Amino acid sequence: MDDVGRRAFAAARAMVGVRFRPQGSDARTGLDCVGLVWAAYAAAGRRLVRPRDYPLRGWARAQVEAGLTAAGFMPVGGAVRDGVWR
């Protein structure tokens, strides 16, 4: 994990307990999962492309991967398993 990744991870951990708000991207008013990633990276000094008007459920894996790629994330090595915490 690079330095920006470490800072983003620390920022995300600091946001644990922030209230949930659909489409939320500000820890002061509430976050959803996409907003948490966006806010954490912003706090780490890296502005990501923030999708707007995304559905709260139902994105296919390909849509999620395309969004992550558009935001500048890259795949890492190793086997990928849906829904499994490593």
Backbone atoms as SQL, in Angstrom:
CREATE TABLE atoms (id INTEGER PRIMARY KEY, chain TEXT, resi INTEGER, resn TEXT, atom TEXT, x REAL, y REAL, z REAL);
INSERT INTO atoms VALUES
  (1, 'A', 1, 'MET', 'N', 0.858, -1.171, 0.000),
  (2, 'A', 1, 'MET', 'CA', 0.000, 0.000, 0.000),
  (3, 'A', 1, 'MET', 'C', 0.906, 1.237, 0.000),
  (4, 'A', 2, 'ASP', 'N', 0.651, 2.189, -0.914),
  (5, 'A', 2, 'ASP', 'CA', 1.466, 3.391, -0.958),
  (6, 'A', 2, 'ASP', 'C', 1.053, 4.371, 0.136),
  (7, 'A', 3, 'ASP', 'N', 1.776, 5.485, 0.236),
  (8, 'A', 3, 'ASP', 'CA', 1.520, 6.449, 1.299),
  (9, 'A', 3, 'ASP', 'C', 0.118, 7.041, 1.213),
  (10, 'A', 4, 'VAL', 'N', -0.347, 7.336, -0.001),
  (11, 'A', 4, 'VAL', 'CA', -1.710, 7.869, -0.155),
  (12, 'A', 4, 'VAL', 'C', -2.723, 6.828, 0.315),
  (13, 'A', 5, 'GLY', 'N', -2.487, 5.566, -0.030),
  (14, 'A', 5, 'GLY', 'CA', -3.372, 4.495, 0.417),
  (15, 'A', 5, 'GLY', 'C', -3.420, 4.379, 1.930),
  (16, 'A', 6, 'ARG', 'N', -2.277, 4.491, 2.551),
  (17, 'A', 6, 'ARG', 'CA', -2.224, 4.428, 4.025),
  (18, 'A', 6, 'ARG', 'C', -2.986, 5.598, 4.652),
  (19, 'A', 7, 'ARG', 'N', -2.772, 6.792, 4.101),
  (20, 'A', 7, 'ARG', 'CA', -3.471, 7.966, 4.641),
  (21, 'A', 7, 'ARG', 'C', -4.970, 7.850, 4.413),
  (22, 'A', 8, 'ALA', 'N', -5.374, 7.343, 3.252),
  (23, 'A', 8, 'ALA', 'CA', -6.803, 7.165, 2.968),
  (24, 'A', 8, 'ALA', 'C', -7.412, 6.140, 3.916),
  (25, 'A', 9, 'PHE', 'N', -6.687, 5.051, 4.159),
  (26, 'A', 9, 'PHE', 'CA', -7.168, 4.030, 5.080),
  (27, 'A', 9, 'PHE', 'C', -7.339, 4.608, 6.483),
  (28, 'A', 10, 'ALA', 'N', -6.358, 5.384, 6.931),
  (29, 'A', 10, 'ALA', 'CA', -6.445, 6.005, 8.259),
  (30, 'A', 10, 'ALA', 'C', -7.618, 6.981, 8.317),
  (31, 'A', 11, 'ALA', 'N', -7.820, 7.737, 7.241),
  (32, 'A', 11, 'ALA', 'CA', -8.942, 8.686, 7.204),
  (33, 'A', 11, 'ALA', 'C', -10.275, 7.940, 7.239),
  (34, 'A', 12, 'ALA', 'N', -10.368, 6.834, 6.502),
  (35, 'A', 12, 'ALA', 'CA', -11.603, 6.043, 6.501),
  (36, 'A', 12, 'ALA', 'C', -11.886, 5.475, 7.885),
  (37, 'A', 13, 'ARG', 'N', -10.858, 4.972, 8.549),
  (38, 'A', 13, 'ARG', 'CA', -11.044, 4.442, 9.911),
  (39, 'A', 13, 'ARG', 'C', -11.517, 5.533, 10.857),
  (40, 'A', 14, 'ALA', 'N', -11.034, 6.745, 10.667),
  (41, 'A', 14, 'ALA', 'CA', -11.453, 7.860, 11.522),
  (42, 'A', 14, 'ALA', 'C', -12.919, 8.230, 11.286),
  (43, 'A', 15, 'MET', 'N', -13.466, 7.812, 10.148),
  (44, 'A', 15, 'MET', 'CA', -14.863, 8.126, 9.828),
  (45, 'A', 15, 'MET', 'C', -15.840, 7.035, 10.279),
  (46, 'A', 16, 'VAL', 'N', -15.337, 5.991, 10.903),
  (47, 'A', 16, 'VAL', 'CA', -16.217, 4.947, 11.436),
  (48, 'A', 16, 'VAL', 'C', -17.169, 5.612, 12.430),
  (49, 'A', 17, 'GLY', 'N', -18.446, 5.344, 12.272),
  (50, 'A', 17, 'GLY', 'CA', -19.450, 5.925, 13.161),
  (51, 'A', 17, 'GLY', 'C', -20.174, 7.112, 12.561),
  (52, 'A', 18, 'VAL', 'N', -19.688, 7.623, 11.422),
  (53, 'A', 18, 'VAL', 'CA', -20.391, 8.714, 10.746),
  (54, 'A', 18, 'VAL', 'C', -21.728, 8.181, 10.262),
  (55, 'A', 19, 'ARG', 'N', -22.753, 8.987, 10.355),
  (56, 'A', 19, 'ARG', 'CA', -24.085, 8.511, 9.968),
  (57, 'A', 19, 'ARG', 'C', -24.166, 8.196, 8.485),
  (58, 'A', 20, 'PHE', 'N', -25.047, 7.267, 8.145),
  (59, 'A', 20, 'PHE', 'CA', -25.281, 6.883, 6.762),
  (60, 'A', 20, 'PHE', 'C', -26.205, 7.895, 6.107),
  (61, 'A', 21, 'ARG', 'N', -25.870, 8.275, 4.903),
  (62, 'A', 21, 'ARG', 'CA', -26.749, 9.115, 4.088),
  (63, 'A', 21, 'ARG', 'C', -26.595, 8.673, 2.647),
  (64, 'A', 22, 'PRO', 'N', -27.677, 8.244, 1.990),
  (65, 'A', 22, 'PRO', 'CA', -27.574, 7.837, 0.588),
  (66, 'A', 22, 'PRO', 'C', -26.969, 8.961, -0.250),
  (67, 'A', 23, 'GLN', 'N', -26.017, 8.597, -1.109),
  (68, 'A', 23, 'GLN', 'CA', -25.306, 9.535, -1.975),
  (69, 'A', 23, 'GLN', 'C', -24.470, 10.531, -1.173),
  (70, 'A', 24, 'GLY', 'N', -24.265, 10.285, 0.117),
  (71, 'A', 24, 'GLY', 'CA', -23.512, 11.202, 0.975),
  (72, 'A', 24, 'GLY', 'C', -22.020, 11.107, 0.742),
  (73, 'A', 25, 'SER', 'N', -21.363, 12.266, 0.713),
  (74, 'A', 25, 'SER', 'CA', -19.917, 12.293, 0.494),
  (75, 'A', 25, 'SER', 'C', -19.203, 13.268, 1.433),
  (76, 'A', 26, 'ASP', 'N', -19.887, 13.679, 2.486),
  (77, 'A', 26, 'ASP', 'CA', -19.305, 14.608, 3.463),
  (78, 'A', 26, 'ASP', 'C', -19.529, 14.025, 4.855),
  (79, 'A', 27, 'ALA', 'N', -18.436, 13.811, 5.584),
  (80, 'A', 27, 'ALA', 'CA', -18.542, 13.192, 6.909),
  (81, 'A', 27, 'ALA', 'C', -19.372, 14.043, 7.867),
  (82, 'A', 28, 'ARG', 'N', -19.472, 15.338, 7.614),
  (83, 'A', 28, 'ARG', 'CA', -20.265, 16.197, 8.499),
  (84, 'A', 28, 'ARG', 'C', -21.764, 15.969, 8.338),
  (85, 'A', 29, 'THR', 'N', -22.181, 15.544, 7.156),
  (86, 'A', 29, 'THR', 'CA', -23.611, 15.373, 6.906),
  (87, 'A', 29, 'THR', 'C', -24.021, 13.931, 6.662),
  (88, 'A', 30, 'GLY', 'N', -23.047, 13.035, 6.441),
  (89, 'A', 30, 'GLY', 'CA', -23.339, 11.617, 6.243),
  (90, 'A', 30, 'GLY', 'C', -22.677, 11.065, 4.998),
  (91, 'A', 31, 'LEU', 'N', -22.391, 9.781, 5.049),
  (92, 'A', 31, 'LEU', 'CA', -21.682, 9.097, 3.970),
  (93, 'A', 31, 'LEU', 'C', -22.381, 7.807, 3.601),
  (94, 'A', 32, 'ASP', 'N', -22.229, 7.415, 2.350),
  (95, 'A', 32, 'ASP', 'CA', -22.531, 6.038, 1.975),
  (96, 'A', 32, 'ASP', 'C', -21.192, 5.393, 1.618),
  (97, 'A', 33, 'CYS', 'N', -21.187, 4.175, 1.107),
  (98, 'A', 33, 'CYS', 'CA', -19.912, 3.480, 0.881),
  (99, 'A', 33, 'CYS', 'C', -19.060, 4.175, -0.176),
  (100, 'A', 34, 'VAL', 'N', -19.679, 4.666, -1.236),
  (101, 'A', 34, 'VAL', 'CA', -18.934, 5.382, -2.273),
  (102, 'A', 34, 'VAL', 'C', -18.399, 6.692, -1.707),
  (103, 'A', 35, 'GLY', 'N', -19.242, 7.392, -0.969),
  (104, 'A', 35, 'GLY', 'CA', -18.830, 8.655, -0.362),
  (105, 'A', 35, 'GLY', 'C', -17.706, 8.480, 0.640),
  (106, 'A', 36, 'LEU', 'N', -17.698, 7.363, 1.356),
  (107, 'A', 36, 'LEU', 'CA', -16.622, 7.090, 2.309),
  (108, 'A', 36, 'LEU', 'C', -15.287, 6.990, 1.582),
  (109, 'A', 37, 'VAL', 'N', -15.245, 6.243, 0.502),
  (110, 'A', 37, 'VAL', 'CA', -13.999, 6.111, -0.264),
  (111, 'A', 37, 'VAL', 'C', -13.584, 7.471, -0.805),
  (112, 'A', 38, 'TRP', 'N', -14.512, 8.202, -1.380),
  (113, 'A', 38, 'TRP', 'CA', -14.212, 9.510, -1.949),
  (114, 'A', 38, 'TRP', 'C', -13.681, 10.452, -0.867),
  (115, 'A', 39, 'ALA', 'N', -14.357, 10.518, 0.273),
  (116, 'A', 39, 'ALA', 'CA', -13.952, 11.415, 1.356),
  (117, 'A', 39, 'ALA', 'C', -12.607, 11.009, 1.954),
  (118, 'A', 40, 'ALA', 'N', -12.368, 9.711, 2.085),
  (119, 'A', 40, 'ALA', 'CA', -11.102, 9.241, 2.649),
  (120, 'A', 40, 'ALA', 'C', -9.934, 9.610, 1.750),
  (121, 'A', 41, 'TYR', 'N', -10.087, 9.412, 0.451),
  (122, 'A', 41, 'TYR', 'CA', -9.008, 9.782, -0.460),
  (123, 'A', 41, 'TYR', 'C', -8.842, 11.292, -0.546),
  (124, 'A', 42, 'ALA', 'N', -9.929, 12.032, -0.475),
  (125, 'A', 42, 'ALA', 'CA', -9.814, 13.496, -0.460),
  (126, 'A', 42, 'ALA', 'C', -9.032, 13.944, 0.769),
  (127, 'A', 43, 'ALA', 'N', -9.307, 13.332, 1.918),
  (128, 'A', 43, 'ALA', 'CA', -8.581, 13.664, 3.145),
  (129, 'A', 43, 'ALA', 'C', -7.099, 13.307, 3.031),
  (130, 'A', 44, 'ALA', 'N', -6.793, 12.316, 2.202),
  (131, 'A', 44, 'ALA', 'CA', -5.404, 11.893, 1.997),
  (132, 'A', 44, 'ALA', 'C', -4.703, 12.716, 0.916),
  (133, 'A', 45, 'GLY', 'N', -5.419, 13.655, 0.332),
  (134, 'A', 45, 'GLY', 'CA', -4.822, 14.518, -0.676),
  (135, 'A', 45, 'GLY', 'C', -4.971, 14.074, -2.108),
  (136, 'A', 46, 'ARG', 'N', -5.835, 13.102, -2.363),
  (137, 'A', 46, 'ARG', 'CA', -6.052, 12.635, -3.734),
  (138, 'A', 46, 'ARG', 'C', -7.530, 12.759, -4.076),
  (139, 'A', 47, 'ARG', 'N', -7.834, 13.581, -5.054),
  (140, 'A', 47, 'ARG', 'CA', -9.220, 13.760, -5.479),
  (141, 'A', 47, 'ARG', 'C', -9.566, 12.690, -6.510),
  (142, 'A', 48, 'LEU', 'N', -10.571, 11.896, -6.222),
  (143, 'A', 48, 'LEU', 'CA', -11.052, 10.871, -7.143),
  (144, 'A', 48, 'LEU', 'C', -12.260, 11.395, -7.894),
  (145, 'A', 49, 'VAL', 'N', -12.535, 10.788, -9.032),
  (146, 'A', 49, 'VAL', 'CA', -13.774, 11.079, -9.738),
  (147, 'A', 49, 'VAL', 'C', -14.908, 10.535, -8.885),
  (148, 'A', 50, 'ARG', 'N', -15.868, 11.377, -8.563),
  (149, 'A', 50, 'ARG', 'CA', -16.982, 10.931, -7.722),
  (150, 'A', 50, 'ARG', 'C', -18.204, 10.714, -8.594),
  (151, 'A', 51, 'PRO', 'N', -18.685, 9.471, -8.667),
  (152, 'A', 51, 'PRO', 'CA', -19.887, 9.231, -9.466),
  (153, 'A', 51, 'PRO', 'C', -21.092, 9.918, -8.835),
  (154, 'A', 52, 'ARG', 'N', -22.012, 10.306, -9.650),
  (155, 'A', 52, 'ARG', 'CA', -23.230, 10.955, -9.173),
  (156, 'A', 52, 'ARG', 'C', -24.445, 10.118, -9.594),
  (157, 'A', 53, 'ASP', 'N', -25.465, 10.180, -8.790),
  (158, 'A', 53, 'ASP', 'CA', -26.738, 9.511, -9.107),
  (159, 'A', 53, 'ASP', 'C', -26.573, 8.022, -9.389),
  (160, 'A', 54, 'TYR', 'N', -25.713, 7.362, -8.635),
  (161, 'A', 54, 'TYR', 'CA', -25.535, 5.930, -8.792),
  (162, 'A', 54, 'TYR', 'C', -26.608, 5.204, -7.982),
  (163, 'A', 55, 'PRO', 'N', -26.971, 3.985, -8.398),
  (164, 'A', 55, 'PRO', 'CA', -27.970, 3.240, -7.645),
  (165, 'A', 55, 'PRO', 'C', -27.390, 2.738, -6.331),
  (166, 'A', 56, 'LEU', 'N', -28.224, 2.595, -5.334),
  (167, 'A', 56, 'LEU', 'CA', -27.754, 2.090, -4.048),
  (168, 'A', 56, 'LEU', 'C', -27.569, 0.582, -4.066),
  (169, 'A', 57, 'ARG', 'N', -28.194, -0.078, -4.990),
  (170, 'A', 57, 'ARG', 'CA', -28.065, -1.537, -5.120),
  (171, 'A', 57, 'ARG', 'C', -28.107, -1.904, -6.593),
  (172, 'A', 58, 'GLY', 'N', -27.584, -3.073, -6.889),
  (173, 'A', 58, 'GLY', 'CA', -27.791, -3.636, -8.207),
  (174, 'A', 58, 'GLY', 'C', -26.698, -3.416, -9.230),
  (175, 'A', 59, 'TRP', 'N', -25.575, -2.813, -8.850),
  (176, 'A', 59, 'TRP', 'CA', -24.496, -2.680, -9.829),
  (177, 'A', 59, 'TRP', 'C', -23.854, -4.037, -10.045),
  (178, 'A', 60, 'ALA', 'N', -23.631, -4.373, -11.288),
  (179, 'A', 60, 'ALA', 'CA', -22.912, -5.593, -11.623),
  (180, 'A', 60, 'ALA', 'C', -21.428, -5.372, -11.349),
  (181, 'A', 61, 'ARG', 'N', -20.725, -6.447, -11.170),
  (182, 'A', 61, 'ARG', 'CA', -19.291, -6.362, -10.883),
  (183, 'A', 61, 'ARG', 'C', -18.563, -5.538, -11.945),
  (184, 'A', 62, 'ALA', 'N', -18.925, -5.714, -13.213),
  (185, 'A', 62, 'ALA', 'CA', -18.265, -4.975, -14.294),
  (186, 'A', 62, 'ALA', 'C', -18.451, -3.463, -14.126),
  (187, 'A', 63, 'GLN', 'N', -19.619, -3.043, -13.669),
  (188, 'A', 63, 'GLN', 'CA', -19.862, -1.614, -13.452),
  (189, 'A', 63, 'GLN', 'C', -19.003, -1.084, -12.307),
  (190, 'A', 64, 'VAL', 'N', -18.896, -1.865, -11.244),
  (191, 'A', 64, 'VAL', 'CA', -18.070, -1.456, -10.103),
  (192, 'A', 64, 'VAL', 'C', -16.614, -1.353, -10.541),
  (193, 'A', 65, 'GLU', 'N', -16.119, -2.359, -11.251),
  (194, 'A', 65, 'GLU', 'CA', -14.733, -2.342, -11.713),
  (195, 'A', 65, 'GLU', 'C', -14.476, -1.169, -12.656),
  (196, 'A', 66, 'ALA', 'N', -15.419, -0.860, -13.541),
  (197, 'A', 66, 'ALA', 'CA', -15.252, 0.278, -14.450),
  (198, 'A', 66, 'ALA', 'C', -15.186, 1.588, -13.669),
  (199, 'A', 67, 'GLY', 'N', -16.011, 1.717, -12.647),
  (200, 'A', 67, 'GLY', 'CA', -15.984, 2.914, -11.816),
  (201, 'A', 67, 'GLY', 'C', -14.671, 3.067, -11.064),
  (202, 'A', 68, 'LEU', 'N', -14.155, 1.963, -10.534),
  (203, 'A', 68, 'LEU', 'CA', -12.873, 1.998, -9.832),
  (204, 'A', 68, 'LEU', 'C', -11.733, 2.350, -10.785),
  (205, 'A', 69, 'THR', 'N', -11.775, 1.801, -11.988),
  (206, 'A', 69, 'THR', 'CA', -10.763, 2.122, -12.990),
  (207, 'A', 69, 'THR', 'C', -10.824, 3.598, -13.358),
  (208, 'A', 70, 'ALA', 'N', -12.029, 4.129, -13.548),
  (209, 'A', 70, 'ALA', 'CA', -12.192, 5.545, -13.875),
  (210, 'A', 70, 'ALA', 'C', -11.667, 6.443, -12.762),
  (211, 'A', 71, 'ALA', 'N', -11.724, 5.959, -11.525),
  (212, 'A', 71, 'ALA', 'CA', -11.240, 6.737, -10.385),
  (213, 'A', 71, 'ALA', 'C', -9.730, 6.594, -10.190),
  (214, 'A', 72, 'GLY', 'N', -9.093, 5.764, -11.010),
  (215, 'A', 72, 'GLY', 'CA', -7.646, 5.639, -10.929),
  (216, 'A', 72, 'GLY', 'C', -7.131, 4.436, -10.176),
  (217, 'A', 73, 'PHE', 'N', -8.023, 3.537, -9.760),
  (218, 'A', 73, 'PHE', 'CA', -7.574, 2.328, -9.073),
  (219, 'A', 73, 'PHE', 'C', -7.133, 1.299, -10.098),
  (220, 'A', 74, 'MET', 'N', -6.201, 0.429, -9.692),
  (221, 'A', 74, 'MET', 'CA', -5.694, -0.619, -10.566),
  (222, 'A', 74, 'MET', 'C', -5.838, -1.960, -9.852),
  (223, 'A', 75, 'PRO', 'N', -6.038, -3.027, -10.622),
  (224, 'A', 75, 'PRO', 'CA', -6.103, -4.356, -10.002),
  (225, 'A', 75, 'PRO', 'C', -4.759, -4.730, -9.389),
  (226, 'A', 76, 'VAL', 'N', -4.802, -5.514, -8.348),
  (227, 'A', 76, 'VAL', 'CA', -3.586, -6.052, -7.745),
  (228, 'A', 76, 'VAL', 'C', -3.568, -7.543, -7.989),
  (229, 'A', 77, 'GLY', 'N', -2.423, -8.154, -7.813),
  (230, 'A', 77, 'GLY', 'CA', -2.297, -9.583, -8.053),
  (231, 'A', 77, 'GLY', 'C', -3.059, -10.406, -7.046),
  (232, 'A', 78, 'GLY', 'N', -3.258, -11.658, -7.378),
  (233, 'A', 78, 'GLY', 'CA', -3.939, -12.582, -6.466),
  (234, 'A', 78, 'GLY', 'C', -5.323, -12.927, -6.950),
  (235, 'A', 79, 'ALA', 'N', -5.858, -13.968, -6.383),
  (236, 'A', 79, 'ALA', 'CA', -7.186, -14.431, -6.754),
  (237, 'A', 79, 'ALA', 'C', -8.242, -13.455, -6.232),
  (238, 'A', 80, 'VAL', 'N', -9.263, -13.258, -7.009),
  (239, 'A', 80, 'VAL', 'CA', -10.378, -12.379, -6.636),
  (240, 'A', 80, 'VAL', 'C', -11.569, -13.250, -6.293),
  (241, 'A', 81, 'ARG', 'N', -12.188, -12.952, -5.153),
  (242, 'A', 81, 'ARG', 'CA', -13.380, -13.691, -4.736),
  (243, 'A', 81, 'ARG', 'C', -14.414, -12.672, -4.298),
  (244, 'A', 82, 'ASP', 'N', -15.574, -12.723, -4.893),
  (245, 'A', 82, 'ASP', 'CA', -16.646, -11.799, -4.521),
  (246, 'A', 82, 'ASP', 'C', -17.085, -12.008, -3.090),
  (247, 'A', 83, 'GLY', 'N', -17.271, -10.904, -2.380),
  (248, 'A', 83, 'GLY', 'CA', -17.871, -10.943, -1.057),
  (249, 'A', 83, 'GLY', 'C', -17.053, -11.584, 0.038),
  (250, 'A', 84, 'VAL', 'N', -15.759, -11.678, -0.143),
  (251, 'A', 84, 'VAL', 'CA', -14.926, -12.323, 0.858),
  (252, 'A', 84, 'VAL', 'C', -13.934, -11.305, 1.386),
  (253, 'A', 85, 'TRP', 'N', -13.928, -11.114, 2.690),
  (254, 'A', 85, 'TRP', 'CA', -12.975, -10.222, 3.341),
  (255, 'A', 85, 'TRP', 'C', -11.663, -10.953, 3.502),
  (256, 'A', 86, 'ARG', 'N', -10.599, -10.337, 3.097),
  (257, 'A', 86, 'ARG', 'CA', -9.279, -10.982, 3.223),
  (258, 'A', 86, 'ARG', 'C', -8.483, -10.348, 4.302);
